[in-house]
């Protein structure tokens, strides 16, 4: 455990709470979080999750920041919506295919400690973050599963602050679901 990991966990909780209450500041705090976790995950040999932070999450965060401000009707604020059928199909197909391909590649080409779990949490984090950027409410359901599996991964590798963080994410995802459901009902 390091001071950097503790700070990264703290700023990430702040970012998730801000996301749950639809506060635009979730995006700049998210930028800080992904940069810090890219370093932490690389050091822990969770390579897919390290690359996920910089190559995928950072661009998705920048897109989400823009979309929440200008992605709605008439370039206005984006509102919470249900995931369309095509979104679910894309989530399942792309998530499963990316999990299989990434796990195979890491098993063959790296010293990854948990290639399947690392790949699965990586792939489904990508689709969940894309859903968050579009304000599709069901993103929170994907996050519950990803966060639960991630918690287990981090405990096994003794990344305890990160395990606590991802354990906290599970009820935060439920909270986000409840808050976004209220927002959807009031629209």
C-alpha positions in Angstrom: 0.0 0.0 0.0 1.3 3.4 -0.9 0.2 7.0 -0.3 -0.3 7.3 -4.0 -2.7 4.3 -4.1 -4.7 5.7 -1.1 -5.0 9.1 -2.8 -6.0 7.5 -6.1 -8.7 5.5 -4.3 -10.0 8.7 -2.6 -10.1 10.8 -5.8 -11.8 7.9 -7.6 -14.6 7.7 -5.0 -15.1 11.4 -5.3 -15.4 11.0 -9.1 -17.9 8.1 -8.8 -20.1 10.0 -6.3 -20.1 13.0 -8.6 -21.1 10.8 -11.5 -23.9 9.3 -9.5 -25.4 12.8 -8.9 -24.7 13.8 -12.5 -22.2 16.5 -11.5 -20.0 17.6 -14.4 -16.9 17.6 -12.1 -17.0 13.8 -12.3 -15.0 14.1 -15.5 -12.0 16.2 -14.4 -11.6 14.2 -11.2 -11.9 11.1 -13.5 -8.9 12.3 -15.5 -6.8 12.4 -12.3 -8.0 9.0 -11.3 -7.1 7.2 -14.5 -3.6 8.7 -14.7 -2.9 7.6 -11.2 -4.4 4.1 -11.6 -2.5 3.5 -14.9 0.7 3.8 -12.9 -0.5 1.7 -10.0 -1.9 -1.1 -12.2 1.3 -1.2 -14.3 3.4 -1.7 -11.2 1.1 -4.5 -10.1 1.3 -6.3 -13.5 -2.4 -5.8 -14.3 -1.3 -4.7 -17.8 -4.7 -4.7 -19.4 -6.2 -2.6 -16.7 -3.2 -0.2 -16.9 -3.6 0.3 -20.6 -7.4 0.6 -20.1 -6.8 3.7 -18.0 -4.8 5.7 -20.6 -5.8 4.2 -24.0 -9.6 3.9 -23.3 -10.8 5.6 -20.2 -9.0 8.9 -20.7 -10.4 9.4 -24.2 -13.9 8.2 -23.0 -13.7 10.6 -20.1 -12.9 13.5 -22.4 -15.8 12.4 -24.7 -18.1 12.0 -21.7 -17.3 15.5 -20.5 -18.2 16.9 -23.9 -21.3 14.7 -24.3 -22.7 15.6 -20.9 -22.4 19.2 -21.8 -23.3 19.2 -25.5 -24.5 15.8 -26.5 -28.2 16.3 -25.9 -30.9 17.7 -28.0 -29.9 20.9 -29.8 -26.3 20.4 -28.4 -27.6 20.9 -24.9 -27.2 18.8 -21.7 -27.4 15.0 -22.2 -30.2 13.3 -20.2 -30.4 9.9 -18.6 -31.9 7.3 -21.0 -32.4 3.5 -21.2 -29.8 1.5 -23.2 -31.2 0.8 -26.7 -31.3 -2.9 -27.9 -28.4 -2.3 -30.2 -26.4 -1.0 -27.2 -27.1 -4.2 -25.3 -26.1 -6.4 -28.3 -22.9 -4.4 -28.8 -22.1 -4.6 -25.0 -22.4 -8.3 -24.8 -20.8 -9.2 -28.2 -17.9 -6.7 -27.9 -17.3 -7.4 -24.2 -17.1 -11.1 -24.7 -15.0 -11.0 -27.8 -12.6 -8.5 -26.3 -12.3 -10.6 -23.1 -11.4 -13.7 -25.0 -8.9 -12.1 -27.3 -7.2 -10.1 -24.6 -7.0 -13.0 -22.1 -5.5 -15.2 -24.8 -3.0 -12.5 -25.8 -1.9 -11.8 -22.2 -1.6 -15.5 -21.4 0.7 -16.1 -24.4 2.7 -12.9 -24.4 2.9 -11.5 -20.8 3.4 -12.6 -17.2 -0.1 -11.4 -16.3 -1.2 -12.8 -13.0 -4.9 -13.3 -13.8 -5.3 -12.9 -17.5 -9.0 -13.9 -17.8 -10.2 -11.8 -14.9 -8.0 -8.9 -15.9 -9.2 -9.1 -19.5 -12.9 -9.4 -18.5 -12.9 -6.5 -16.1 -11.0 -4.5 -18.8 -13.4 -5.3 -21.6 -16.6 -4.8 -19.6 -15.2 -1.6 -18.0 -14.8 -0.2 -21.5 -18.4 -0.8 -22.5 -19.7 0.4 -19.1 -17.7 3.6 -19.4 -19.0 4.2 -22.9 -22.6 3.6 -21.6 -21.8 6.1 -18.8 -20.6 8.7 -21.3 -24.0 8.3 -23.1 -25.9 8.4 -19.8 -27.4 5.0 -20.4 -28.7 4.0 -16.9 -27.9 0.4 -17.2 -24.1 1.2 -17.1 -24.5 0.9 -13.3 -25.5 -2.8 -13.6 -22.3 -3.6 -15.6 -20.3 -1.7 -13.0 -21.7 -3.8 -10.2 -20.3 -7.0 -11.8 -17.0 -5.4 -12.9 -16.4 -3.9 -9.4 -17.2 -7.1 -7.6 -14.7 -9.1 -9.7 -12.1 -6.4 -9.5 -12.4 -6.4 -5.7 -11.6 -10.1 -5.6 -8.7 -9.6 -8.0 -7.1 -6.9 -5.9 -7.5 -8.8 -2.7 -5.7 -11.8 -4.1 -2.8 -9.5 -5.2 -2.7 -7.6 -1.8 -3.7 -4.3 -3.4 -5.8 -3.6 -0.3 -6.6 0.1 -0.8 -7.8 -0.7 -4.4 -9.8 -3.7 -3.1 -11.5 -1.5 -0.6 -12.1 1.1 -3.3 -13.7 -1.4 -5.7 -15.7 -2.9 -2.8 -17.0 0.6 -2.1 -17.8 0.9 -5.9 -20.4 -1.8 -5.6 -22.8 0.1 -3.4 -21.9 3.3 -5.2 -23.1 1.7 -8.4 -26.3 0.8 -6.8 -26.6 4.4 -5.5 -25.9 5.7 -9.1 -28.6 3.4 -10.4 -31.1 4.8 -7.9 -30.2 8.4 -8.6 -30.3 8.0 -12.4 -33.6 6.1 -12.1 -35.0 9.2 -10.3 -33.6 11.4 -13.0 -35.1 9.2 -15.7 -38.5 9.2 -14.0 -38.5 13.0 -13.8 -37.7 13.5 -17.4 
